[in-house]
Amino acid sequence: MADPSTYRPAPGAIPTSPGVYRFRDAHGRVIYVGKAKSLRPRLSSYFQDLAGLHPRTATMVTTAASVEWTVVATEVEALQLEYSWIKEFDPRFNVKYRDDKSYPELAVTLNEEYPRVQVMRGAHKKGVRYFGPYGHAWAIRETVDLLLRVFPVRTCSNGVFKRARQVGRPCLLGYIGKCAAPCVGKVTADEHRALAEDFCDFMAGRTGNYLRRLEDGMQEAAAEMEYEKAARLRDDIGALKRAMEKNAIVLADATDADLLALAEDELEAAVQIFHVRGGRVRGQRGWVTDKVEDVDTAGLVEHALQQLYGGATADERSESVPREVLVPALPEPDGPVREWLSGLRGSQVDLRVPQRGDKKDLMATVQRNAQQALALHKTKRASDLTTRSRALQEIADALELDSVPLRIECFDISHLQGEDVVASMVVFEDGLARKSEYRRFQIKGFAGQDDVRSMHEVISRRFRRYLQEREQTGEWAVVESEDDQPEDGPRTEDGPRTEDGRPKRFAYPPQLLVVDGGQPQVAAARRALDELGIDDVALCGLAKRLEEVWLPGEDDPVVLPRSSEGLYLLQRVRDEAHRFAIGYQRSKRSKRLTAGELDSVPGLGETRRQALLKHFGSLKRLRAATVDELCAVPGIGRRTAETVAAALSSRTPAAPAVNTATGEIIEDGADQATAPVAAAPTTAPSQETP
């Protein structure tokens, strides 16, 4: 690990001009490329106290061994040079979007004597007109099959084309009218090229002229009683309209725009782009990236725009960059990016965030696609057996375990300003979530907020119950135990069962115990295990701020590599425990805030509560009722009536309701009968603590 002060440039040596800078490691490899409006303040920010830097930035500057820069004239030139160097050096600490697949595109080979329509993947070729990309190749073929009725451009390979010229007989498409058959001279090369150009114009969104031309021709043929020709033109119009329907009409016909949306978490980001041409979605594509540098949404948008438009050739730029580019957040600053895009297009480009109307609605659709792509990426990564095996082995190596932790349990504490303190336990077996083994706890040992003490209680309760169940089977010696019944989630039919048929809730110990937190939480968990005499369960904590792994009794954390699958698995386990705990805490808070006076009456269920309220009409009348009157309600016996009467008489009546708009006191009535008694609101801001 290098000390940044050893290669920090001398004060005043860094210019204040716009420029691009490169950090290199000890081997001379470029590990990070950045740009700046003014190089001096930007580079100086990297050489402050490491404690003040983002963890990813701190890792970068301690990996680097030197820094160099290049001065340019404008911020636009800096943007272009930054993209060129990222493509050239592939620095490890830069955000790089990666395609999870090669998207198919519809291509028209205008660089050939007889242009051909085909599906292409990969890099673009000079002289070829591209449309798309599409999600599936079959979508392209369906569209082309419909358009060939009107634009019979050749689709055959060069080998088939040459063979047809040799034998003087066209292929099947030439016989059925879906190819103009230039191979046998039915049309000239110029006529066939005109068909190909009309095909391209239609795909580019200029559809109105062709439809009007065909409709006029159909009307003329019908007027001249050429009904067969009119029917053929009618079918051609239908084919064009069906081809247009395959690209949903979402915006005005003259709209040419690219919509870009992001979905991100602390580790990764997914970007989705919809290409709208002529008011229709003509293509879609997306990437996923690791967030290896400290970058916000605006920075991710800038990187995505560089990736999307920076690789276009000179012939493609005017078509690849539309008049509008809609994004979720504008780059900071946005002026150089606008100027760069306008230079690529050759005319003004409107870069903005949609605020209302159809474009905002379509942006929400693109956003949902990005979220789904990120979730799918994580699911694929988590379900891969090889990846899971590597992750478990990396954890075992980093923590120096005797074997890979096939069962991992993670605990998290959640509360709202010290109220409704709960905990969660999630289980991962062989790297996958085992939701039937999830458990949740309500903190019972004390009141108030103390995450460390809560962690000690939960770990003690979990492993005390484990020792009890092992004791019942005779596999463990007798240990001191207490009557502990933690509240758990829904029971399932999976897993081991006791002799009386009930499922064992804590029958298996984990190979690795993970707590959400740093040294204090780990120390509390270690103390709980020691008190129970358990010394064969590995323990660690994952601190969320810096993603550090803490071991019991260690002063320094274990830092797993940023690209480590083991770290990714630990983060998934921790995040799942956090999600499960937050869900339980919110449900408890909701029940507490909506609890009524009858909810805490022993032996009174929901059905009989509703029957009482329906019979008397309000809590005031119910509170004034005698035991005999309560017994008159169907389903209410004398003992229950006496319990209800005693419970209501011991409580102070609630203050009358007030109409806040008029100041009028609302009389007790049917509307108040079912109104819950809510807890008094707190004056402090609400904040959930995991």
N, C-alpha and C positions, 0 to 999 in steps of 0.2 A: 504494500500500500504506500503510494507516494504522498509526500507532503506538498500540497499546492504552493506553499511559500517558496519552494525550491525552484520553481519555474515561473513564478509570477513576474510579468514584465515590469520594468522600472517605471516609477511614476512619471507621467508626461510622455512616455514612449508610445502610448497607444493614441492614435489619431481620433478626432471627434467626427470624422466623416462617415458616411454610410459604408458598409462593407460586409464581408463574409469571413467568418473565422473557423479554424479547424483545431480540434484538440487531438493530439497524437499520444499513443502509449509509449512505453520504453522501447518497443520494437519498431517504432516509426509508423505503425498502422493508424489510420484516421479512425477515431472512435466516436467523434461527434462533429457535426457541421451545423452552424447557426448563422443567422444574419442579424443585422442591427441597423437602426436608423443612425445611431451614433455609437461607434465601437467602444469608446472609452468607458462610459457608464455601464454598458452591457457586460464587457469583460471584467470590469472591476467587481461586479456583483458575484462572480464566481469565486472570488478570492477572499470572501468574508469568513467569519467564524463558521466552521462546519456545522455547529449546532443550529445555526440559523438557516441552513440550506435544506431544501427538500431532500429526503433520503435518496432518491434516485439521482439528483444532481450531485449530492455529496459522494456517491459511489463513482460517478463519472469523473469528477475532478481529482479524486484520489487514485483512480486508475490511470489517468493521463500523466504524461511526463513533460509535455511541452504544448504550447499554443502558438498559432501563427494566424495572420489575417491578411486579407486582400482588400484594398480600398477600391470602391467603385463610385461612379458619378451620381447615381440615383438609387432610390429604394427599389425601383423596378428591376434594375440591373442586379441588385443584391438578391432579389427573389429568384431571378433566372439562374444566377450563378449557384445559389444554394441548392436548387433542384438538380443542376448538372453535377455538382459534387456529391450529392446524396446518391444519385444514380451511379456515379463512377466509383466511389469508395465504399458504398454500402456500410456506413458506420453503424456499430452495434447499439449505440445509445440513441439513435434517431428513430422516430416513429416511421414505420414502413408498413403500408397497407399491403396485404397479400391476398390474392384471389384464392378461394378454396377450390376453384375449378376454372376451366377455360370456357367462357361463354360463347355459344355459337352465334354467328351473325349471318345475315343474308347479304351475299356479295354478288355484284355484277361486274364481270371482267371487261371493262371498257377498253383495256389495253390490248385486247385481241381483235383480230380482223372480224370475227363473228362473236360478239360478246355472249357470254354464258352466265346463266343464273345458277347459283349453287350455295351450299352451306359451307362456311369457312370458320375456322378457329385460329387462334394464335395471333401473331404479329400482322399488322396491316401491310399490304403490298402497294407499291406505287401504281397508279392508274386503275385501281379497283375501287368501285363505289360500294360502301358498306352501309347497311341498315341494321339497327339493333343496338346492343346485343339482346338476345332473347333468353328466356329461362330454359327452354327446351327446343331441341332441333325439330321435333315433330310440329311445333307451332309454326315454324318457318315453312315447312313442307305443305301444311294445310293451306296457308295463305298463298303460297306460290301456285298450288294446284288450282285455286279459284281464279287467280289473275291470268293464268295461261290461256283461258278462253278468250280474253280480250287482248292480251299482249303475248302472242305465241313466240316467246324468245326461246332459243335452244337451251336445254338443261343437260344435254348429254356430255360425256367426257370426250376428250380429244381423240381417244382411240376409237370410240363408237362413231364419232363424226367422220374420221378418215375412212373407216370401213364403209360407211354409207356412201361416201363419195366414190369409192372404188367400185362398188357393186351397182351404183345408180338407183338405189332403193332406200327410201327414208325408214326411220324406225317407227315403232307403233304410234308414238306421239304425233308424228307427222301425218299418219293416216287418219287419226281421230281429231285433228284440228288443234291440238295443243302445242304444236311447233310449226313455225313457218317453213320448215324444211329448207334452209339455205344450202344444206349439204348436196341437194340434187337440183339446185337452181330455181326453186319455186319463187324465191325472192332474191334480189341482189344484196350485196354486202351493205350498200347504203340504206336500202329499205329495212334490212334486219337491224342495223344500228339505230335507225329511227325508232323501231319498236322497243329496243332496249332502253333508249333515252326516255321514251314515253313511260315505260315501266318504272324507271327511276323517279320520274316526276310524280307519278302516282304514289309511290312509296314515300316520297318526301312530303306528302300532304297536299299536293295540288290536285285534288280529286274533283272539284266542282266542274272544271272545264270538260273533263272526259264524260262525266255523267250527263251534263247538258247536251254534249255532242251526240251521245248515244240515244238520249231521249228524243232529240230532234230527228235523228235518223229513223227511229222507230215510228214516230208520227208520220213522217213523209212516206215511209214504206207502207204504212197502213192506209194512208190516203190514196196511194197508187195501187192499192189492193195487192201488194206484194206481201202476203200474210206470212209466208215462210221466213222471209227476211226480217219482218217485224218481230216474229216470235223469237228468232235467233238473237236479235238485238235486245229483246226483253229479257232473255235468259242471261245475256252478257251484263245487263244492268243489275240483275239480281245477284250475279256472281261478285260484281264489284261491291255491292252493298254488304254482302255477307263478309267479304274480306275486310271492309271497313269496320264492321261490327266486332271483329276479332280484336280490334284495338279500341277499347272503350272510349267514348267521347267524354272527356272530363272538363275541358276548357273551351274557350272560344276558338273558332276555326283558325284564326290567325296567330294563335299562341305558339311560340317556339320557346321552350324553357327546359332547363334541367333542375330537378328538385333533389336536394341532398339532405339526408337526415342521419342522425347519429344516435346510437344507444351505447352507453358506456357504464363501466363500474370502475373500481379502483385499479383493476389489473388490465382490462382489455377494453377495446372499443370496436364497434361494428358500424360501418357506413353503408347506406343504401342510396342508389341514385335511380330516379325515374327520368327517362328521356321523353319529353313531350314535344312532338312535332305536328304542326297542323291541328293542335287541340287534342291529340290522341297520344296515349302512352305507346311509344314505338319501341321501347326497350327498357331493360332493367339490369342492373348489375350491383355488386356489393363486395366489400372486403372486410377483413377482420385484422386487427393489429394488437400487439402487446404495447401497453403504455410504459415504455422503458425510459421515458424522459418526463420531467415535470411539465405537463401541458394541459391546458384547459380546453373547453369545448371550442372556443374560437381558434385556438392553435390547431386542433384536430381538423377543423373545417379547412384551414389554410393548407395543411398537408394533403388533405383529400383533393382539393382543387388542383394542387400541383401534380398529384398522381393522375388525376382524371384528364387534364388538358396538356400537361407538360410533354407527354410523349407523342403527341400528334405530329405528323409530318406537315411540311409546308402546304401541300395540296389539300390536306384534310382540315386544317385549322379553321378555315372560314365556315365549314359545315359542322365541325365538332363542337365549336363554341357557339351556343345559341344567343339570342338577344337578351334573355333573362336567365339568371342563375339564382335560385331561391335556396337559402340556407337557414339553419336554425340559429346561428349566431354569426355576426360579422367579424372577420379577422381584425386584429388590432395592430396597426391602423389598417383600414380597409382601402385607402386611396391607392397604394401601390398595387394591390391585387386587382382592383378595378382597371387600372391603367394597363396592367399586364394582360388581362383577359381581352380588353379592347384592342390591344396591339395584336393579339393572336387572331382575333376575328376580323380586324380591319375596319371595325365600326364600333359604336358605343355599346357596351354591355352593362345591363342593369343588374347589379349585385345587391340583394336586399333580403330581409326577413319578411315573409308574408304575414300580414296582420289580420286580414278578414277575407271572407268570401270563399269562392271555390278553390282558390290556390292554397289557402290555409287548410281547408278540408282535405285536399289532396296531400298536403304536407303531413297531416296527421296519419294518413294511410302509409306514407313512406316511413314515418317514424315507427309505426306498428311493425312494418316489415323489418326494420333494423333491429327492433327488440326481439323479434322472432329469430332472426339470423344469429344474434348473440346467444340467445338461449339454446338454439340448435347446436351452435359451435361448442358451447360448454357441455352439452349432453353428449355429443360425439366424443369429446376429449375425455369425459369422465367414464364413458362406457367402453373405451378401448382397453382390452385386457392387457396388452403389452405396456401401455402407458400406465395403467394402474399398478402393474407389477414393478415397473421402474420407480414409480412414486414411493411405493412402500419400501423398496430397497434403499432409496435415497434417504428416507426418514430413518431407517435402521442404521445406516452408515453414519449419518450426522449425529444421532443421539447415542451411538455406540451400543446398540441393543444386540442381544445374543441372536435374535431372530426377527424376521419382519413382523410388524404388528398387524396381524390379520383382523383383530377386533380393536377398534378405536372408539373410546367414549369421550365426549366433550361436554363440559358443563358451562353454563352461562347464567348470570344473575341479571334480572331486569326489574325496574321499579319506576314509579312516577313520583319524583320529589319525595322519596322515602315512603310512599304509600303503595299498597298492593305489591309487596316485594315477593317475587317468585323466582324460580330457577328452572332450568331445562336440562335434560340429558338426552343427547342424540347419539346414535350408534352407527358406525360404519364398519361393515364386514367385507373384507377383500376389496376395500376401496369404494364400496357402494353403500348408499344409505339403506339402513334396515329400519324402516319406519315403524314396524310392529314392535320394536324394542325401545322406541322413544318413551321417555318418562318426564313428568313435570312435577314440581314440588312447590308447596306454599311454605314460606319461611315461618316457623312457629316458635323458635327458641327465644326471640326477642322482638321488640318493636323498633321501628325506625330504620335508618339507612346505614348499612355497614357492609359493603361488598365483601370484604375480607372475612368477616365473621359469618356472613351468609354462605360463602363458599365452604368454610370449615364445617358448618352445619350440614350442608347438602352432601358433601363427600362422606361425612360420618354416617349419615342416614343411609346412603346408598350402600356402603360397604358393610355397615352393621347388619342390614337386611340380607346381604349376600352371605355373611357368616352364619346367620340364623338358618338360612335355607341349606347351607352346606352341613350345618350341625344336624339337621333333621335326617339327612342321608347317612350320617355317621362318617363322613369323609373328613371332617375337621373336628378338632377338640372343642370342648365347650368354651365359649367366650362370654364375657359380660355383655348383655344386650338390654335394650329397652323396647317398650311397646311403641314401635314407630310405623306409622302407616302413611307414607307420603302419597299425595294425590297423584295419580298417574293417568295416562291417556286411555283411550278405548282399549278394551281387552280384545285379543285376537285368539284364534285357534292355533296359531303357530307357536313353536317353542316347547320347552319342557313343561311338565305338569306335575302337581303334587299328587299324593295318594288319593285325596278326595276329588280329584279332577280339576282343580283350579290351576290356572297357568302360573308358573313360577316367574316372578317379575325381575328378579335379580340373580338368576341362577349362575350366570357366566361372568367371570372377571375379564376385564380388558387386558390386552397386552400393552396398551398405551393409554394413559389417561391425560387428556388435554383440558386445560382450563383457559377461559378467555380472560387474559390479563397478564400482568408482568410478575415481578418478584414477590410482591405481597400476596397475591392470590396463589402462586405456586407454593410459597412457604406455608400458607394456611392449609392447602390440600396435603402437603407432606406431613404436617403435624397431625392431621386427622388420620392418615394412614398409619403413622407411627403409633398413635394411641390405640389403634385396633390391632397392632402387630402384623400389619401387611407390608411385606418388603419385596414382593415379587412382581409388582406392577410398576412399570415405567411411568414417569410423570414429566410433563412439560407444560409450559404456558406460552400462548401466542399473543404478544402485545400488538394491538391493531395499528397504532400510529406508525411504527417503523417496521412492522412485520418481523419482529425479532422473536426467536424461540428461546425461552428461559428455562433453565434446568435448576432443580433444587440445590441450594448451597453454592451456586456459582455466581461470581460477581460480574461476569461478562456473558452476554447472550451468545447463542449460536446463530450465525447469520447464514442462511441458505442462499445460494445463488438466485438471482432474480428469475432466471429461466428454469429453475428447478421444478420438476413435476411434484417432488415431495412437498415443497412450499405451497404449491397450488392445491394439493390435496388437503393440507392442514388448514388452508384458508377456507376451502369449501366446507370442511367439518365445522370450523368456528362460525362461519356465516350461517350455516344451517342451525346451529345451536342458538345463535342470536335471533334468527327468524322465529324459531319455535318458542323461545322465551317471550319475545315481544307479543306474539299472538296470544299467549296465555295471559300475560299481564293486561292486555287490552280487553280481553273478555271479562276478566275479573273487575276491571275498572268500570266497564259498561254495566255489569250487573249491580255494582255498588251504587252507581249514579242513578239507576232506574229502579232501585229497590223501594217498595211501598211499605206501609205500616203492617200489612198483613203477611209480608214475605217471611218474617222471622217468627211467626206463631208456630210452635211445635205441632206437628201432625196435620197441618193445613196445607193441602196441595193446591196446584193451580186450578183444578176444576172446581173445588169447593170455594176457593177465593172468589172466582168469577161468579159463582152462584150467589154468594153473600152480597157482593156488590150489585148484582143485577136485581136482587130481591129488595134491597133497601135503597138503592139509587145513589148513595153517597156515603163517604166515611163518617160524616157527622151523624147521619141517621143510624148508621151501623153502631157507632160508639154509644148512642143513647138507647139502643135496644136492650131489652131484658134477656135473660137466659131462655125464658119460655118463647120469646119472639124469635130468638136465634134458632131454637129447636124446630120452629115451624118451617125452616128452609129445608127443602129436600136434600138428604145426604148429610145433614148436620145432626149428630147425636148430642145428648146432654153433656157428656164429658168434653167433647170438642167445643160445644157452646160455652161451657164454663171457662175453658182455656182461652177462647177468643175474647170473652168479656173481661177476664182478668188482665189479658195482655193489653187491650185497648184502654182500660181504665187507668192503667199505670203510666200512661204516656200523656204528655202535654199536647193538647190539640194544636194542630198546625195553624199558623197565621192565615187569615183570609187572603184569597187570591185577589190581585189588583190588575185591572186592565191598564197597561202601561201607556196606552195611547190617550185614554180619557181620564185616568185617575179614579175610575169607578170601581168600587168593591164588588167583585163578582159573587153573586149569591150561590150558595151551595146547591149543586144540581147534578144532573146526570153527567155533564162533562167533567165534573171533578171526581166522579166516582172512581174512574180508572186512572186518574192522574197520579204518577209516582211522586214520592217525596224525594227530591234530589238533594245530594250533598251540597253544602255551601261551597260556592266557587272560591278558589284561592286567588290571592292577588298577585302572586309570583307568576312569571311566565311558565307555561307548560313545557316540560322537557322530559322525554323518555330517556332513561339511562339503561343501556344494555348491561 
